[in-house]
Amino acid sequence: MSRIGKKPIAVPAGVTVEIGDGEVVVKGKGSELRQPFNKDMTIREADGMIVVERPSDRKDHRALHGLYRALIANMVTGVSDGFTRTLDLVGYRVQAQGKGINLQIGYSHPVVIEPMDGVAFEVEGNNRIHIRGTDKQIVGEMAARIRRLRPPDAYKGKGIRYLGERITLKAGKSGARGAA
């Protein structure tokens, strides 16, 4: 049994959910998110709650049950509160440049990144980036693309990392000192 799939999703005030033929549309605060779903699954709204039901206990139905419940819950959270991923630049700098950002990350040229649709950048200081948006998948993808440009180094700790990410530093070569 999917414990995630059984939980109903509370719809906050100001958010509307339209369940159409094979698609769920969630609207709120000037944004709209759409998610197609498998026709086998039943999604209904009752008493300000959204409930996802499956037709049988087949393996694929059990997998889709929890998946669609989580996707719809993320849509509701996204249009009501939004999502934020924060990146820290250790040893490098960032500047806002229009809607995009300009990264100086150790290359011979600055790297300019433009945001994907539905994503906004906010630069704090010269080494922190806040990525904000309504779609959790797009916010996470944008953060991963930026981090991929210069992942944290295991020896010095320099690089782009998520806020709160801990990097275990490796010991450098120190064998030559003791061999004298």
C-alpha positions as CSV (number, residue, x, y, z in Angstrom):
1,M,0.0,0.0,0.0
2,S,1.2,3.5,-0.9
3,R,1.2,5.5,2.3
4,I,2.1,8.7,0.4
5,G,-0.7,8.1,-2.1
6,K,-3.4,7.7,0.5
7,K,-2.8,11.1,2.1
8,P,-5.2,13.7,0.9
9,I,-3.9,17.1,-0.3
10,A,-5.2,20.2,1.4
11,V,-6.0,23.0,-1.0
12,P,-5.2,26.4,0.6
13,A,-7.4,29.5,0.0
14,G,-6.6,31.3,-3.2
15,V,-5.7,28.1,-5.1
16,T,-8.0,26.5,-7.6
17,V,-7.7,23.0,-8.9
18,E,-9.3,21.9,-12.2
19,I,-9.4,18.2,-12.9
20,G,-10.0,17.6,-16.6
21,D,-9.7,14.7,-19.0
22,G,-6.2,13.3,-18.2
23,E,-4.9,16.6,-16.9
24,V,-4.8,18.5,-13.6
25,V,-4.5,22.3,-13.7
26,V,-3.6,24.2,-10.5
27,K,-3.9,28.0,-10.4
28,G,-3.0,30.5,-7.8
29,K,-1.2,33.9,-7.3
30,G,-0.9,34.6,-11.0
31,S,0.7,31.2,-11.9
32,E,-0.6,28.1,-13.4
33,L,0.8,24.6,-13.5
34,R,-0.4,21.6,-15.5
35,Q,0.2,17.9,-15.1
36,P,-1.0,15.1,-17.3
37,F,-1.9,11.9,-15.6
38,N,-2.6,8.3,-16.4
39,K,-6.2,7.6,-17.3
40,D,-6.2,4.5,-14.9
41,M,-5.8,6.8,-11.9
42,T,-8.8,8.6,-10.4
43,I,-8.2,12.2,-9.1
44,R,-11.1,13.9,-7.4
45,E,-11.7,17.0,-5.2
46,A,-13.9,16.9,-2.2
47,D,-14.3,19.3,0.8
48,G,-11.2,21.3,-0.2
49,M,-9.0,18.2,-0.4
50,I,-7.6,16.4,-3.4
51,V,-7.6,12.6,-3.3
52,V,-5.7,10.3,-5.7
53,E,-7.1,6.7,-6.0
54,R,-5.9,3.7,-7.9
55,P,-8.0,1.0,-9.5
56,S,-6.0,-2.0,-8.4
57,D,-3.0,-3.2,-6.4
58,R,-0.9,-3.9,-9.5
59,K,2.7,-2.8,-9.3
60,D,2.4,0.0,-11.9
61,H,-0.8,1.4,-10.3
62,R,0.9,1.4,-6.8
63,A,3.9,3.3,-8.3
64,L,1.7,5.8,-10.1
65,H,-0.5,6.3,-7.0
66,G,2.3,7.9,-4.9
67,L,3.9,9.6,-7.9
68,Y,0.8,11.6,-8.9
69,R,-0.1,12.5,-5.3
70,A,3.4,13.9,-4.8
71,L,3.4,15.8,-8.1
72,I,0.0,17.4,-7.4
73,A,1.1,18.3,-3.8
74,N,4.2,20.0,-5.2
75,M,2.0,21.9,-7.7
76,V,-0.3,23.1,-4.9
77,T,2.7,24.2,-2.8
78,G,4.3,25.8,-5.8
79,V,1.4,28.1,-6.7
80,S,0.7,29.0,-3.1
81,D,4.2,29.4,-1.6
82,G,6.8,28.7,-4.4
83,F,10.1,26.9,-4.1
84,T,13.6,28.1,-3.5
85,R,17.0,26.5,-3.9
86,T,20.0,28.4,-2.7
87,L,23.5,27.9,-4.0
88,D,26.7,29.1,-2.3
89,L,29.8,29.9,-4.3
90,V,33.0,29.1,-2.3
91,G,36.0,30.8,-3.8
92,Y,34.1,32.3,-6.7
93,R,31.8,35.3,-7.4
94,V,28.4,36.0,-8.9
95,Q,26.7,39.2,-10.1
96,A,23.2,39.9,-11.3
97,Q,23.0,40.8,-14.9
98,G,19.5,41.7,-16.1
99,K,17.3,38.7,-15.4
100,G,20.3,36.4,-15.6
101,I,23.5,36.0,-13.6
102,N,27.2,36.5,-14.4
103,L,29.5,33.9,-12.8
104,Q,33.2,34.2,-12.4
105,I,34.1,30.6,-11.6
106,G,37.8,30.3,-12.6
107,Y,37.4,30.1,-16.3
108,S,39.2,32.6,-18.7
109,H,35.8,34.2,-19.4
110,P,32.7,35.0,-17.3
111,V,29.8,32.5,-17.6
112,V,26.4,34.2,-18.2
113,I,23.3,32.1,-17.3
114,E,19.8,33.1,-18.3
115,P,16.9,31.7,-16.2
116,M,14.5,29.1,-17.6
117,D,10.8,30.0,-18.0
118,G,9.2,30.2,-14.5
119,V,12.5,30.8,-12.7
120,A,13.9,34.0,-11.2
121,F,17.4,34.5,-9.8
122,E,18.2,36.6,-6.7
123,V,21.8,37.4,-5.9
124,E,22.7,37.9,-2.2
125,G,26.1,39.5,-1.6
126,N,28.6,38.3,-4.2
127,N,28.6,34.5,-3.4
128,R,25.0,33.4,-2.9
129,I,22.3,32.7,-5.5
130,H,18.6,32.1,-4.7
131,I,16.6,30.3,-7.4
132,R,12.9,30.8,-7.0
133,G,9.9,29.5,-9.0
134,T,6.6,27.7,-8.8
135,D,7.6,24.4,-10.4
136,K,9.8,22.3,-8.1
137,Q,11.2,20.3,-11.0
138,I,12.3,23.4,-13.0
139,V,13.8,25.1,-9.9
140,G,15.8,21.9,-9.1
141,E,16.9,21.5,-12.7
142,M,18.2,25.1,-12.9
143,A,20.1,24.7,-9.6
144,A,21.6,21.5,-10.8
145,R,22.7,23.0,-14.1
146,I,24.5,25.9,-12.3
147,R,26.1,23.6,-9.8
148,R,27.3,21.3,-12.6
149,L,29.4,24.2,-14.0
150,R,31.9,24.0,-11.0
151,P,31.1,21.2,-8.5
152,P,32.8,21.4,-5.1
153,D,36.5,20.3,-5.1
154,A,37.3,17.5,-2.7
155,Y,40.7,18.9,-1.8
156,K,40.2,22.7,-1.3
157,G,36.4,22.8,-1.0
158,K,36.1,25.5,-3.7
159,G,33.1,25.3,-6.0
160,I,29.3,25.8,-6.2
161,R,27.3,23.9,-3.6
162,Y,23.8,23.8,-2.3
163,L,23.1,25.7,0.9
164,G,23.8,23.3,3.8
165,E,25.7,20.8,1.7
166,R,28.6,19.4,3.5
167,I,31.8,18.5,1.6
168,T,34.2,16.0,3.2
169,L,37.7,17.2,2.3
170,K,40.4,14.7,1.3
171,A,43.9,14.8,2.8
172,G,46.5,16.0,0.3
173,K,49.8,14.4,-0.5
174,S,51.9,14.5,2.7
175,G,54.0,11.4,2.3
176,A,57.1,13.2,1.0
177,R,57.5,15.2,4.3
178,G,57.9,12.2,6.6
179,A,60.3,10.3,4.3
180,A,63.4,12.6,5.0
